[in-house]
Amino acid sequence: MTATPAIEGWFTTGPAPALVGSRCTACGTVFFPPSGDFCRNPACAGEEPEPVELSRRGTIWSYTDAQYQPPPPYVPAVDPYQPFAIAAVELPEGLVVLGQVAEGYGVADLRVGAEVELVVETLYADETGDRLIWRWRPVVSTGSTTGDSGAPR
C-alpha cells in the first residue's frame, strides 16, 4: 500500500511539506491552487506561471467547524461522520488558504491571529493506500504564558 496526495500537485509531502502555488513571471502575482497556463490577475496578460512553494506558516484569518458531512466526492474518515474544524489561514504571500485543522484540534483550540503550520495527514484510506491532505496545526507557544503543566493561563 502507498500514501499519495488526495489532490496531486497542490502540496508536497516531504519532511517539510508545503503548498504549491503559481507565481506569474510577468507581474509576480502568487496564486493557490496552482494555475495552468495563464495569470489570474485580470490586470495582467501573463501566460507563463511558474510553480512556487508557499510559506509553511501563517495566521488564522477565520475558522469554523463542519457539523455536517460534505457531499460526495468527500469520503468521511470514519462512520458515523465526525465533525472537524476548518481554518482560513493568511500566508505571508498575501493569500488566504482554507483547509482542515490537524487531527486532535477543534475550534476550542483556535483563535483569529494565532499562528498555524502546515502538516500532511491521512484524509482517508482505501484499498490502494492512504490519501493524504494538508491541514493546519496550531503552533504551541513555549513563552512565559504557560504554567508548570504547559496549559495556557
C-alpha angles and dihedrals in degrees: 000000000000138000115232135168114267086221112036118222098012097096142008123240104204128115090289103036119199139181113251115224135165129254120202110235090209103050104009095237113155123218138187129228094039114264126228119230104327142059115256091209104106090211092059132070093197116145103180112073116175127211116257132182110233127220115285093218133055142147128265110258094177140339144191140161130254103233091170130060111254115237123256136320081048110099115203115228092221137020119258096043117253120205118244136195123252125200132196103213126197112217125204088251088069096253126126111215123191120216145145118274117247121273112278096029128098140173091285088065095052136079133172110266095023117133120248134179133213118254132171119231138165113276094186141328129233135175092289098048144272123339110214130211135179118250136180118246121194113246107235112225117227093194128123094276093090130082128223091284092056091241117133116260 
